[in-house]
Amino acid sequence: MATGCETPNADKSYDGGWDKKHLSELQAGIWIDPNGCDHWIIDDGVEGYLSPRLDHHGRPVCSGTHIERNTAIGDFKGGSSSLIGDSL
């Protein structure tokens, strides 16, 4: 049973927007959460993607104190072909 905007058996490796492409064509950055743990972040202008960064044992990766918390680093908007930009 599908709920909300979910499509049954949808391939989650593709961007579902109007400029559909494989997620590997987008660039990810890292967002450091308030606890100091890392999350992969992608923003293509319309959709956004966020997932925890995990080590090979499935545990969260936390950068510690050398990167400011609640900060995104990297070119996480790279690979976007959207004409809709952020207003800020």
Protein Blocks (a to p, Z undefined) as FASTA:
>chain_A
ZZhjbcehiafkbcfbfklccfklpccdddddfkopacddddehjaccddddddfkopac
debjmbcehiaedjfkgoiabfbdcfZZ
